[in-house]
């Protein structure tokens, strides 16, 4: 799929962040521009907010929004051994924020101040909601990739990751967002701790559950679970090639000239969602172009 079809759309309507990501992924620009663009979403406490993930407009920091920032840095290729000073400072400030917000081995997916600003119904804070591995798995995975192995932060993250991995291996998981962050943890462990004795069992269970979570192709409509809901993987999680091909066909079929619409609604604050959905156009362009290129390579 021709990237130039989407380039002007991202340049005209995308946030500076999506422009920087597009230029890094598809134009060969330096990844440092992504860190500069991310910095406008970082608060004084080191955490990220301000609608970085557009379905929550809360300007205050949250562990989830901070997890998204770290994912972006990892996805454009930042690692602990290639950080410029600006990006290193941005990451260290995020780590300090996350250290203060960890609760009983989990980072909460929502914060109380979400309720004070327009957001999707799933980002409303409910203190009685059971905490899942989202965003904890993602944060631990990003920490393993971005923190130096000699630091206490890395060592602590590795210990926590193994603890959560053991829990995961002993209970089923079928929710796609939980599986997606577990996939990020798997990729991080595979890269930095390939000798981890649990990695084989982790891969086997994760691949099986991701395959089982994908809805039948004839039910792909709206908010179904599809292969591109998960981070890119060298083995494509063992998903049947015909399903992968169908997912590319689906993306081409649902393309609206030069962008994709989000497949969900907020079920509240719909006027704000109409505004925020435009921000998703650039995000989805970068995500789906990367996916199509990965599958077709």
C-alpha positions in Angstrom: 0.0 0.0 0.0 1.5 3.3 -1.1 2.5 5.4 1.9 2.2 8.6 -0.1 -1.6 8.0 -0.1 -1.6 8.7 3.6 1.3 11.1 4.0 -0.6 14.3 3.4 -3.5 13.2 5.6 -1.1 12.7 8.5 0.7 16.0 7.8 -2.6 18.0 7.5 -4.6 16.5 10.3 -2.3 14.4 12.5 -0.8 15.6 15.8 2.9 16.5 15.7 3.4 13.2 17.4 1.9 11.1 14.6 3.8 13.2 12.1 7.0 12.4 13.9 6.2 8.7 14.1 5.2 8.6 10.4 8.4 10.3 9.4 10.5 7.8 11.6 8.7 4.7 10.4 8.3 5.5 6.7 10.5 8.5 5.8 13.7 7.5 7.6 13.8 10.5 10.0 15.6 10.4 13.3 13.6 8.8 16.1 14.6 11.6 18.5 11.8 13.8 16.9 9.3 11.3 18.4 10.6 12.0 21.9 10.4 15.7 21.3 6.8 15.4 20.2 5.9 13.2 23.1 7.3 15.6 25.6 4.3 18.0 25.3 2.2 15.2 26.9 4.5 14.8 29.9 3.6 16.5 33.2 5.8 17.9 35.9 5.4 14.7 37.9 7.0 12.7 35.0 3.8 11.0 34.0 1.9 11.4 30.8 -1.7 12.7 30.2 -3.3 15.3 28.0 -5.1 12.8 25.8 -2.0 11.0 24.6 -4.4 8.1 24.0 -7.3 10.2 22.7 -10.1 8.2 24.4 -9.3 10.0 27.7 -8.9 13.7 27.7 -7.7 14.0 31.3 -4.7 16.3 31.3 -3.4 14.7 34.6 -0.9 11.9 34.6 -2.0 8.3 34.7 0.0 5.0 34.5 -2.0 4.0 31.4 -1.1 7.1 29.5 2.5 6.8 30.6 2.5 3.2 29.4 1.4 4.4 26.0 4.3 6.9 25.9 6.8 4.2 26.7 5.3 1.8 24.1 5.7 4.5 21.4 9.4 5.0 22.3 10.0 1.3 22.1 8.1 0.9 18.9 10.3 3.5 17.1 13.4 1.7 18.2 14.6 3.3 21.4 16.6 1.0 23.7 18.7 1.6 26.8 21.9 1.6 24.7 20.8 4.2 22.1 19.1 6.9 24.2 20.1 10.5 23.7 20.2 12.7 26.8 16.8 14.3 26.1 15.0 11.0 25.7 16.8 9.5 28.6 15.7 12.3 30.9 12.1 12.0 29.6 12.1 8.2 30.4 13.8 8.6 33.8 11.1 11.1 34.8 8.4 8.7 33.7 10.1 5.9 35.7 10.0 8.0 38.8 6.3 8.7 38.3 5.6 5.0 37.8 7.6 4.1 40.9 5.2 6.3 43.0 2.0 4.9 41.5 2.6 1.1 41.7 -0.1 -0.5 43.9 0.2 -4.1 45.2 2.3 -5.1 42.2 -0.1 -3.5 39.7 -0.3 -0.1 38.0 -4.0 1.0 38.0 -5.6 1.3 34.5 -7.6 4.4 35.5 -7.2 7.4 37.9 -10.0 9.2 39.8 -9.5 12.5 37.8 -10.5 10.7 34.6 -14.1 11.2 35.8 -13.7 15.0 35.7 -13.0 15.1 31.9 -14.7 13.7 28.8 -13.6 10.1 28.1 -14.8 6.7 26.8 -16.9 4.8 29.2 -14.2 2.2 29.8 -11.8 5.0 31.1 -14.2 6.0 33.8 -12.6 5.3 37.2 -14.2 2.7 39.4 -12.3 2.0 42.6 -14.0 -1.4 42.9 -13.0 -2.6 39.4 -10.6 -5.6 39.6 -7.1 -4.7 38.3 -5.8 -6.8 35.4 -2.4 -7.1 33.8 -3.2 -4.0 31.6 -1.2 -1.7 31.7 1.3 -3.5 34.1 2.5 -5.9 31.5 3.3 -3.2 29.0 5.1 -1.0 31.6 7.3 -3.9 32.7 8.1 -4.8 29.1 9.0 -1.2 28.2 11.1 -0.9 31.4 13.1 -4.0 30.4 13.8 -2.5 27.0 14.6 1.1 28.2 16.4 0.6 31.5 20.0 -0.4 31.8 20.5 -3.9 33.0 22.8 -2.8 35.8 20.1 -0.6 37.5 17.8 -1.5 40.3 14.9 -0.4 38.2 15.7 -3.1 35.6 16.3 -5.8 38.2 13.0 -4.9 40.0 11.1 -4.9 36.7 12.5 -8.3 35.9 11.5 -9.7 39.3 8.0 -8.3 38.9 7.7 -9.6 35.3 8.6 -13.1 36.4 6.0 -13.0 39.2 3.3 -11.8 36.8 4.4 -14.4 34.3 4.0 -17.2 36.8 0.4 -15.9 37.6 -0.4 -15.8 33.9 0.8 -19.3 33.3 -1.7 -20.6 36.0 -4.8 -18.8 34.8 -6.6 -18.3 31.5 -6.7 -15.0 29.7 -8.9 -14.1 26.7 -9.3 -10.3 26.9 -7.5 -8.8 23.9 -6.1 -5.8 25.7 -4.6 -8.0 28.4 -3.2 -10.3 25.8 -1.7 -7.4 23.9 0.3 -6.1 26.9 1.4 -9.6 27.7 2.6 -9.8 24.1 4.7 -6.7 24.8 6.1 -8.4 27.9 6.9 -11.5 25.9 8.7 -9.5 23.2 10.8 -7.7 25.8 11.8 -10.9 27.7 12.6 -12.6 24.3 14.9 -9.7 23.5 16.7 -9.0 26.8 16.3 -12.2 28.7 16.3 -15.0 26.0 17.5 -17.6 28.6 14.5 -17.1 30.8 13.4 -20.6 31.7 9.7 -19.6 31.5 9.9 -18.1 28.1 9.0 -21.3 26.2 5.8 -21.9 28.3 5.0 -18.2 28.0 5.2 -18.3 24.2 3.1 -21.4 23.9 0.3 -20.2 26.1 0.3 -16.7 24.7 0.2 -17.8 21.1 -2.6 -20.2 21.8 -4.8 -17.7 23.6 -4.2 -15.0 21.0 -5.2 -17.4 18.3 -8.3 -18.4 20.2 -9.2 -14.7 20.9 -9.5 -13.8 17.2 -13.1 -13.7 16.1 -14.1 -15.7 13.0 -13.5 -13.8 9.8 -17.2 -13.6 8.9 -17.8 -11.7 12.2 -15.2 -9.0 11.6 -17.3 -5.9 12.0 -17.0 -3.1 14.5 -15.1 -3.9 17.7 -14.2 -7.5 16.8 -10.9 -9.0 17.8 -8.6 -9.2 14.8 -4.8 -10.0 14.2 -3.8 -6.4 14.1 -5.1 -5.8 17.6 -1.7 -7.2 18.8 1.8 -5.9 18.6 3.8 -7.0 15.6 5.4 -10.3 16.0 8.1 -12.1 13.9 6.0 -15.3 14.1 2.7 -13.6 13.8 1.7 -15.6 17.0 1.3 -18.7 14.8 -1.9 -17.3 13.3 -3.1 -19.1 10.2 -1.8 -17.3 7.1 -5.2 -17.2 5.5 -6.5 -15.3 8.5 -3.5 -12.9 8.3 -4.3 -12.4 4.6 -8.0 -11.8 5.4 -7.0 -9.1 7.9 -5.0 -7.2 5.2 -8.0 -7.5 2.9 -10.3 -6.2 5.7 -8.1 -3.1 6.2 -8.0 -2.4 2.5 -11.8 -2.8 2.4 -12.5 -0.5 5.3 -10.1 2.2 4.2 -11.9 5.6 3.6 -9.9 7.2 0.8 -6.7 7.7 2.9 -7.5 6.9 6.5 -9.4 4.5 8.9 -12.1 5.5 11.3 -12.0 4.1 14.8 -14.3 1.0 15.1 -15.7 2.0 18.5 -17.8 4.7 20.2 -17.5 6.2 23.7 -21.1 5.6 24.7 -20.9 9.1 26.4 -19.5 12.5 25.6 -20.1 11.8 21.9 -19.5 15.4 20.9 -16.0 15.2 22.3 -15.5 11.8 20.7 -16.2 13.3 17.2 -13.2 15.6 17.9 -11.0 13.0 19.4 -11.8 10.5 16.6 -9.9 12.7 14.2 -6.8 12.3 16.3 -7.2 8.5 15.9 -6.9 8.8 12.1 -3.2 9.5 12.3 -2.6 6.9 15.0 -4.4 4.2 13.0 -2.6 5.1 9.8 0.8 4.5 11.4 -0.5 1.3 13.1 -2.2 -0.2 10.0 0.5 0.7 7.5 3.1 -0.9 9.8 0.9 -4.0 10.1 0.3 -4.3 6.3 4.0 -3.9 5.6 4.9 -6.5 8.2 2.4 -9.1 6.9 3.3 -8.5 3.2 7.1 -8.4 3.6 
